[in-house]
Amino acid sequence: MVLSGLHHDLIRETLLDLMLSVGQQIGITIESLQTTRQLIRSSELLQSVFDGISDPLILMDPDGRLQMVNEAFLLRHDLSRDAILGMKLDAISSDRQCFFSSRLQEGDLLETVPHSREVRLNDDSIYDTRFYPITNRDGSIRAIICFGKDITSLKATERRIRQTEKLVAIGQLAAGVAHEINNPLGVILCHTNLIRENNAADRELIDDINVIERHTENCRRIVANLLDFSRSRGTAMVLQSQSVSAIMDNVLSMTQRQFIAKRIHLEKIFSDADPCCQIDGNRIRQVFLNLVMNSVQAVGKDGKIRVTTAIRDDRVVIKIEDNGPGIDKSMIDKIFDPFFTTKEPGQGTGLGLSISYGIIREHNGEITVDSKPGEFTCFTITLPQVQPTGMQGEK
Protein backbone atom coordinates (compact mmCIF):
# COMPACT_ATOMS: atom_id res chain seq x y z
CA MET A 1 0.00 0.00 0.00
CA VAL A 2 2.79 2.38 0.85
CA LEU A 3 4.49 1.74 -2.49
CA SER A 4 1.23 2.28 -4.32
CA GLY A 5 0.71 5.66 -2.67
CA LEU A 6 4.29 6.71 -3.42
CA HIS A 7 3.85 5.68 -7.05
CA HIS A 8 0.66 7.73 -7.27
CA ASP A 9 2.42 10.83 -5.85
CA LEU A 10 5.24 10.47 -8.38
CA ILE A 11 2.78 10.29 -11.27
CA ARG A 12 0.91 13.33 -10.03
CA GLU A 13 4.16 15.30 -9.66
CA THR A 14 5.24 14.28 -13.15
CA LEU A 15 1.90 15.39 -14.57
CA LEU A 16 2.18 18.71 -12.76
CA ASP A 17 5.65 19.26 -14.22
CA LEU A 18 4.37 18.35 -17.67
CA MET A 19 1.38 20.67 -17.38
CA LEU A 20 3.64 23.44 -16.10
CA SER A 21 5.98 22.94 -19.06
CA VAL A 22 3.07 22.89 -21.51
CA GLY A 23 1.64 25.99 -19.87
CA GLN A 24 4.96 27.79 -20.19
CA GLN A 25 5.16 26.84 -23.88
CA ILE A 26 1.58 28.03 -24.43
CA GLY A 27 2.45 31.28 -22.68
CA ILE A 28 5.52 31.73 -24.82
CA THR A 29 3.47 30.97 -27.94
CA ILE A 30 0.76 33.44 -26.96
CA GLU A 31 3.38 36.09 -26.20
CA SER A 32 5.05 35.35 -29.55
CA LEU A 33 1.72 35.66 -31.34
CA GLN A 34 1.07 38.97 -29.62
CA THR A 35 4.53 40.16 -30.61
CA THR A 36 3.92 38.99 -34.18
CA ARG A 37 0.61 40.81 -34.28
CA GLN A 38 2.33 43.93 -32.97
CA LEU A 39 5.01 43.58 -35.62
CA ILE A 40 2.35 43.14 -38.31
CA ARG A 41 0.48 46.19 -37.04
CA SER A 42 3.74 48.16 -36.97
CA SER A 43 4.58 47.01 -40.50
CA GLU A 44 1.10 47.94 -41.72
CA LEU A 45 1.38 51.33 -40.03
CA LEU A 46 4.78 51.95 -41.63
CA GLN A 47 3.42 50.86 -45.01
CA SER A 48 0.46 53.23 -44.63
CA VAL A 49 2.91 56.05 -43.86
CA PHE A 50 4.90 55.11 -46.98
CA ASP A 51 1.76 55.01 -49.13
CA GLY A 52 0.57 58.34 -47.73
CA ILE A 53 3.55 60.07 -49.34
CA SER A 54 2.60 61.17 -52.86
CA ASP A 55 6.15 61.03 -54.24
CA PRO A 56 8.05 57.78 -54.95
CA LEU A 57 9.65 56.32 -51.80
CA ILE A 58 11.53 53.04 -51.30
CA LEU A 59 13.49 51.22 -48.58
CA MET A 60 16.47 49.09 -49.61
CA ASP A 61 19.05 46.93 -47.92
CA PRO A 62 22.77 47.63 -48.50
CA ASP A 63 22.77 45.29 -51.52
CA GLY A 64 20.11 47.38 -53.23
CA ARG A 65 17.27 44.91 -52.67
CA LEU A 66 13.84 46.41 -52.16
CA GLN A 67 12.39 45.96 -48.68
CA MET A 68 9.48 48.41 -48.92
CA VAL A 69 8.01 50.57 -51.67
CA ASN A 70 5.13 53.01 -51.63
CA GLU A 71 2.12 53.23 -53.91
CA ALA A 72 3.51 56.23 -55.82
CA PHE A 73 6.58 54.22 -56.87
CA LEU A 74 4.42 51.27 -57.97
CA LEU A 75 2.04 53.49 -59.97
CA ARG A 76 4.86 55.34 -61.72
CA HIS A 77 6.45 52.10 -62.92
CA ASP A 78 3.22 50.06 -63.24
CA LEU A 79 4.54 47.36 -60.91
CA SER A 80 3.13 44.93 -58.33
CA ARG A 81 4.43 45.14 -54.76
CA ASP A 82 4.62 41.37 -54.22
CA ALA A 83 6.44 40.86 -57.52
CA ILE A 84 9.35 43.19 -56.77
CA LEU A 85 10.02 42.99 -53.02
CA GLY A 86 13.38 41.33 -52.47
CA MET A 87 14.55 42.14 -55.99
CA LYS A 88 17.48 44.41 -56.77
CA LEU A 89 16.42 47.82 -57.96
CA ASP A 90 18.42 47.68 -61.20
CA ALA A 91 16.84 44.31 -62.05
CA ILE A 92 13.31 45.65 -62.17
CA SER A 93 11.87 45.84 -65.67
CA SER A 94 9.70 48.88 -66.39
CA ASP A 95 8.73 50.97 -69.40
CA ARG A 96 9.73 54.11 -67.48
CA GLN A 97 13.27 54.93 -66.47
CA CYS A 98 13.91 54.63 -62.73
CA PHE A 99 15.60 57.74 -61.36
CA PHE A 100 16.80 55.91 -58.22
CA SER A 101 18.56 53.27 -60.27
CA SER A 102 20.35 55.84 -62.42
CA ARG A 103 21.95 57.31 -59.29
CA LEU A 104 22.72 54.04 -57.53
CA GLN A 105 25.07 53.13 -60.35
CA GLU A 106 27.34 55.92 -59.09
CA GLY A 107 27.78 54.44 -55.62
CA ASP A 108 25.00 55.95 -53.52
CA LEU A 109 24.72 52.67 -51.60
CA LEU A 110 28.15 53.27 -50.12
CA GLU A 111 27.63 56.77 -48.69
CA THR A 112 26.89 56.87 -44.97
CA VAL A 113 25.54 60.43 -44.80
CA PRO A 114 22.30 61.83 -46.28
CA HIS A 115 22.79 63.27 -49.74
CA SER A 116 20.78 64.37 -52.75
CA ARG A 117 21.14 64.95 -56.48
CA GLU A 118 19.08 66.18 -59.39
CA VAL A 119 18.45 63.59 -62.08
CA ARG A 120 17.34 64.40 -65.62
CA LEU A 121 15.70 61.41 -67.29
CA ASN A 122 15.50 60.52 -70.96
CA ASP A 123 12.03 62.09 -71.20
CA ASP A 124 13.52 65.40 -69.90
CA SER A 125 11.70 65.15 -66.58
CA ILE A 126 13.79 66.26 -63.59
CA TYR A 127 13.78 64.60 -60.18
CA ASP A 128 15.28 65.68 -56.89
CA THR A 129 16.52 62.35 -55.48
CA ARG A 130 17.39 62.08 -51.80
CA PHE A 131 19.12 59.21 -49.99
CA TYR A 132 18.95 58.68 -46.23
CA PRO A 133 21.18 55.83 -44.99
CA ILE A 134 20.25 54.03 -41.74
CA THR A 135 23.45 52.90 -40.01
CA ASN A 136 24.33 50.36 -37.33
CA ARG A 137 26.29 51.28 -34.22
CA ASP A 138 29.53 50.36 -35.96
CA GLY A 139 28.74 52.79 -38.80
CA SER A 140 27.84 50.16 -41.35
CA ILE A 141 24.75 50.70 -43.48
CA ARG A 142 21.68 48.71 -42.42
CA ALA A 143 19.18 50.17 -44.89
CA ILE A 144 18.66 53.14 -47.20
CA ILE A 145 15.55 55.24 -47.64
CA CYS A 146 15.30 56.76 -51.13
CA PHE A 147 12.92 59.60 -51.92
CA GLY A 148 12.29 61.20 -55.32
CA LYS A 149 10.34 64.36 -56.11
CA ASP A 150 9.37 65.48 -59.60
CA ILE A 151 10.62 69.08 -59.89
CA THR A 152 10.17 69.45 -63.65
CA SER A 153 7.44 72.09 -63.28
CA LEU A 154 9.40 73.90 -60.57
CA LYS A 155 12.46 74.09 -62.80
CA ALA A 156 10.34 75.36 -65.70
CA THR A 157 8.91 78.07 -63.44
CA GLU A 158 12.41 79.05 -62.31
CA ARG A 159 13.51 79.30 -65.94
CA ARG A 160 10.52 81.53 -66.76
CA ILE A 161 11.31 83.80 -63.82
CA ARG A 162 14.96 84.08 -64.87
CA GLN A 163 13.90 84.73 -68.45
CA THR A 164 11.50 87.48 -67.38
CA GLU A 165 14.19 89.09 -65.23
CA LYS A 166 16.58 89.03 -68.19
CA LEU A 167 14.00 90.64 -70.43
CA VAL A 168 13.31 93.43 -67.94
CA ALA A 169 17.03 94.19 -67.48
CA ILE A 170 17.79 94.04 -71.20
CA GLY A 171 14.74 96.16 -72.01
CA GLN A 172 15.93 98.94 -69.71
CA LEU A 173 19.43 98.76 -71.15
CA ALA A 174 18.19 98.60 -74.73
CA ALA A 175 16.16 101.79 -74.49
CA GLY A 176 19.15 103.82 -73.32
CA VAL A 177 21.67 102.28 -75.71
CA ALA A 178 19.42 102.57 -78.77
CA HIS A 179 18.83 106.30 -78.34
CA GLU A 180 22.55 106.93 -77.82
CA ILE A 181 23.56 104.98 -80.92
CA ASN A 182 20.86 106.23 -83.27
CA ASN A 183 22.21 109.78 -83.51
CA PRO A 184 25.80 108.97 -84.59
CA LEU A 185 24.45 106.41 -87.07
CA GLY A 186 22.36 109.16 -88.67
CA VAL A 187 25.45 111.37 -88.93
CA ILE A 188 27.44 108.55 -90.59
CA LEU A 189 24.72 107.96 -93.19
CA CYS A 190 24.47 111.69 -93.89
CA HIS A 191 28.21 111.95 -94.57
CA THR A 192 28.25 108.83 -96.74
CA ASN A 193 25.65 110.49 -98.97
CA LEU A 194 27.73 113.68 -99.17
CA ILE A 195 30.90 111.76 -100.05
CA ARG A 196 29.02 109.77 -102.73
CA GLU A 197 27.64 112.95 -104.33
CA ASN A 198 31.06 114.66 -104.36
CA ASN A 199 32.98 111.67 -105.68
CA ALA A 200 30.64 110.06 -108.18
CA ALA A 201 33.50 109.33 -110.62
CA ASP A 202 35.68 107.48 -108.12
CA ARG A 203 34.26 103.93 -108.33
CA GLU A 204 36.66 102.46 -105.79
CA LEU A 205 35.69 105.09 -103.23
CA ILE A 206 31.99 104.63 -104.02
CA ASP A 207 32.33 100.88 -103.42
CA ASP A 208 33.91 101.57 -100.02
CA ILE A 209 31.14 104.04 -99.19
CA ASN A 210 28.52 101.44 -100.12
CA VAL A 211 30.11 98.96 -97.71
CA ILE A 212 30.05 101.56 -94.93
CA GLU A 213 26.44 102.43 -95.72
CA ARG A 214 25.36 98.78 -95.77
CA HIS A 215 26.85 98.05 -92.36
CA THR A 216 25.50 101.30 -90.93
CA GLU A 217 22.01 100.37 -92.09
CA ASN A 218 22.47 97.00 -90.44
CA CYS A 219 23.33 98.80 -87.21
CA ARG A 220 20.20 100.94 -87.57
CA ARG A 221 18.15 97.80 -87.98
CA ILE A 222 19.61 96.40 -84.77
CA VAL A 223 18.85 99.67 -82.99
CA ALA A 224 15.28 99.57 -84.31
CA ASN A 225 14.90 96.06 -82.90
CA LEU A 226 16.28 97.25 -79.58
CA LEU A 227 13.72 100.04 -79.49
CA ASP A 228 10.92 97.63 -80.38
CA PHE A 229 12.14 95.32 -77.64
CA SER A 230 12.12 98.06 -74.99
CA ARG A 231 8.84 99.62 -76.12
CA SER A 232 7.02 96.30 -76.14
CA ARG A 233 7.51 96.12 -72.38
CA GLY A 234 6.45 99.66 -71.66
CA THR A 235 3.45 100.20 -73.94
CA ALA A 236 -0.06 99.39 -72.76
CA MET A 237 -1.71 96.53 -74.62
CA VAL A 238 -5.02 96.93 -76.45
CA LEU A 239 -6.85 93.72 -75.60
CA GLN A 240 -9.79 92.42 -77.61
CA SER A 241 -11.40 89.04 -78.16
CA GLN A 242 -9.94 87.91 -81.49
CA SER A 243 -9.67 84.79 -83.59
CA VAL A 244 -6.20 83.28 -83.34
CA SER A 245 -6.71 81.34 -86.57
CA ALA A 246 -7.70 84.53 -88.42
CA ILE A 247 -4.55 86.35 -87.24
CA MET A 248 -2.38 83.39 -88.25
CA ASP A 249 -4.11 83.22 -91.64
CA ASN A 250 -3.35 86.92 -92.11
CA VAL A 251 0.33 86.32 -91.33
CA LEU A 252 0.51 83.41 -93.80
CA SER A 253 -1.00 85.63 -96.48
CA MET A 254 1.66 88.25 -95.79
CA THR A 255 4.44 85.66 -96.20
CA GLN A 256 2.93 83.87 -99.19
CA ARG A 257 5.58 85.21 -101.58
CA GLN A 258 8.38 83.64 -99.52
CA PHE A 259 6.60 80.28 -99.57
CA ILE A 260 6.20 80.41 -103.34
CA ALA A 261 9.75 81.65 -104.02
CA LYS A 262 11.30 78.86 -101.95
CA ARG A 263 8.76 76.20 -103.02
CA ILE A 264 7.91 75.55 -99.36
CA HIS A 265 5.01 73.19 -98.70
CA LEU A 266 2.64 74.77 -96.18
CA GLU A 267 0.16 72.67 -94.21
CA LYS A 268 -2.57 74.51 -92.30
CA ILE A 269 -4.63 72.62 -89.73
CA PHE A 270 -6.95 75.13 -88.06
CA SER A 271 -9.46 74.24 -85.36
CA ASP A 272 -13.08 74.14 -86.53
CA ALA A 273 -14.05 75.84 -83.26
CA ASP A 274 -12.24 79.05 -84.35
CA PRO A 275 -10.44 79.62 -81.01
CA CYS A 276 -10.53 83.15 -79.60
CA CYS A 277 -8.29 84.87 -77.04
CA GLN A 278 -8.27 88.21 -75.24
CA ILE A 279 -5.19 89.61 -76.98
CA ASP A 280 -3.46 92.58 -78.51
CA GLY A 281 -3.83 91.57 -82.16
CA ASN A 282 -0.84 93.56 -83.42
CA ARG A 283 1.54 92.06 -80.87
CA ILE A 284 0.36 88.50 -81.40
CA ARG A 285 0.65 89.05 -85.15
CA GLN A 286 4.25 90.14 -84.56
CA VAL A 287 4.95 86.90 -82.69
CA PHE A 288 3.35 84.72 -85.38
CA LEU A 289 5.21 86.56 -88.14
CA ASN A 290 8.53 86.15 -86.37
CA LEU A 291 8.06 82.42 -85.84
CA VAL A 292 6.81 81.77 -89.38
CA MET A 293 9.71 83.71 -90.91
CA ASN A 294 12.17 81.83 -88.71
CA SER A 295 10.77 78.58 -90.09
CA VAL A 296 10.95 79.88 -93.67
CA GLN A 297 14.62 80.74 -93.20
CA ALA A 298 15.32 77.41 -91.47
CA VAL A 299 13.84 75.06 -94.08
CA GLY A 300 15.29 76.79 -97.15
CA LYS A 301 14.01 75.53 -100.51
CA ASP A 302 11.52 72.66 -100.83
CA GLY A 303 10.98 72.52 -97.07
CA LYS A 304 7.79 71.81 -95.12
CA ILE A 305 6.03 73.95 -92.54
CA ARG A 306 2.94 72.93 -90.58
CA VAL A 307 0.80 75.47 -88.70
CA THR A 308 -1.95 74.26 -86.38
CA THR A 309 -4.45 75.79 -83.98
CA ALA A 310 -6.44 73.81 -81.41
CA ILE A 311 -8.28 74.05 -78.10
CA ARG A 312 -7.20 71.96 -75.12
CA ASP A 313 -8.62 72.36 -71.63
CA ASP A 314 -9.72 75.99 -72.08
CA ARG A 315 -6.37 76.88 -73.62
CA VAL A 316 -5.70 77.79 -77.22
CA VAL A 317 -2.66 75.96 -78.61
CA ILE A 318 -0.78 77.25 -81.65
CA LYS A 319 2.05 75.24 -83.19
CA ILE A 320 4.53 76.24 -85.90
CA GLU A 321 6.60 73.23 -86.96
CA ASP A 322 9.22 72.88 -89.69
CA ASN A 323 11.51 70.17 -91.00
CA GLY A 324 14.60 72.35 -90.91
CA PRO A 325 17.99 71.47 -89.38
CA GLY A 326 16.64 71.69 -85.83
CA ILE A 327 18.25 73.10 -82.69
CA ASP A 328 20.90 71.35 -80.65
CA LYS A 329 19.73 70.26 -77.20
CA SER A 330 22.44 72.35 -75.54
CA MET A 331 20.94 75.50 -77.10
CA ILE A 332 17.27 74.90 -76.25
CA ASP A 333 17.48 76.57 -72.84
CA LYS A 334 19.11 79.66 -74.39
CA ILE A 335 16.83 80.08 -77.37
CA PHE A 336 14.74 82.84 -75.78
CA ASP A 337 17.71 84.74 -74.34
CA PRO A 338 18.21 88.28 -75.71
CA PHE A 339 20.86 88.42 -78.48
CA PHE A 340 21.15 84.64 -78.71
CA THR A 341 20.77 83.40 -82.29
CA THR A 342 21.57 80.27 -84.29
CA LYS A 343 21.71 82.23 -87.53
CA GLU A 344 24.86 83.21 -89.37
CA PRO A 345 26.55 86.47 -88.29
CA GLY A 346 24.71 89.44 -89.76
CA GLN A 347 21.54 87.41 -90.41
CA GLY A 348 19.78 88.17 -87.14
CA THR A 349 19.98 90.19 -83.93
CA GLY A 350 18.79 87.46 -81.57
CA LEU A 351 15.96 89.66 -80.29
CA GLY A 352 12.99 88.24 -82.21
CA LEU A 353 12.36 85.26 -79.95
CA SER A 354 13.05 87.33 -76.81
CA ILE A 355 10.44 89.86 -77.90
CA SER A 356 8.01 87.05 -78.75
CA TYR A 357 8.60 85.44 -75.36
CA GLY A 358 7.87 88.71 -73.57
CA ILE A 359 4.69 89.34 -75.57
CA ILE A 360 3.28 85.87 -74.89
CA ARG A 361 4.07 86.13 -71.17
CA GLU A 362 2.31 89.51 -71.05
CA HIS A 363 -0.78 87.70 -72.37
CA ASN A 364 -0.55 85.14 -69.52
CA GLY A 365 0.51 82.52 -72.04
CA GLU A 366 3.49 80.27 -72.59
CA ILE A 367 5.83 79.68 -75.50
CA THR A 368 8.04 76.59 -75.66
CA VAL A 369 10.24 74.91 -78.22
CA ASP A 370 10.86 71.27 -79.01
CA SER A 371 13.46 70.22 -81.54
CA LYS A 372 15.45 67.26 -82.79
CA PRO A 373 18.60 68.09 -84.78
CA GLY A 374 18.29 67.04 -88.40
CA GLU A 375 14.54 66.40 -88.16
CA PHE A 376 12.28 69.19 -86.88
CA THR A 377 11.68 72.27 -84.74
CA CYS A 378 8.29 73.03 -83.21
CA PHE A 379 7.32 76.21 -81.36
CA THR A 380 4.20 75.88 -79.22
CA ILE A 381 2.20 78.83 -77.91
CA THR A 382 -0.62 78.44 -75.39
CA LEU A 383 -3.01 81.27 -74.53
CA PRO A 384 -6.12 81.46 -72.32
CA GLN A 385 -9.28 80.90 -74.34
CA VAL A 386 -12.26 83.28 -74.26
CA GLN A 387 -15.65 83.17 -75.93
CA PRO A 388 -15.89 85.17 -79.19
CA THR A 389 -17.55 88.58 -78.96
CA GLY A 390 -17.73 89.44 -82.64
CA MET A 391 -14.22 90.94 -82.88
CA GLN A 392 -12.45 88.34 -84.98
CA GLY A 393 -9.09 89.60 -86.13
CA GLU A 394 -8.05 90.31 -89.68
CA LYS A 395 -8.27 87.98 -92.62
Sequence and secondary structure as in RCSB ss.txt:
>XXXX:A:sequence
MVLSGLHHDLIRETLLDLMLSVGQQIGITIESLQTTRQLIRSSELLQSVFDGISDPLILMDPDGRLQMVNEAFLL
RHDLSRDAILGMKLDAISSDRQCFFSSRLQEGDLLETVPHSREVRLNDDSIYDTRFYPITNRDGSIRAIICFGKD
ITSLKATERRIRQTEKLVAIGQLAAGVAHEINNPLGVILCHTNLIRENNAADRELIDDINVIERHTENCRRIVAN
LLDFSRSRGTAMVLQSQSVSAIMDNVLSMTQRQFIAKRIHLEKIFSDADPCCQIDGNRIRQVFLNLVMNSVQAVG
KDGKIRVTTAIRDDRVVIKIEDNGPGIDKSMIDKIFDPFFTTKEPGQGTGLGLSISYGIIREHNGEITVDSKPGE
FTCFTITLPQVQPTGMQGEK
>XXXX:A:secstr
 HHHHHHHHHHHHHHHHHHHHHHHHHHHHHHHHHHHHHHHHHHHHHHHHHHH SS EEEE TTSBEEEE HHHHH
HHT  HHHHTTSBGGG   SS  HHHHHHTTTGGG  S EEEEEE TTS EEEEEEEEEE TTS EEEEEEEEEE
 HHHHHHHHHHHHHHHHHHHHHHHHHHHHHHHHHHHHHHHHHHHHHHHTTT HHHHHHHHHHHHHHHHHHHHHHH
HHHHHHTTTS    EEEEHHHHHHHHHHHTHHHHHHTT EEEEE  TT  EEEE HHHHHHHHHHHHHHHHHHH 
TT EEEEEEEEETTEEEEEEEE SS   HHHHTTTTSTT   S TTS  S HHHHHHHHHHHTT EEEEEEETTT
EEEEEEEEE B   S     
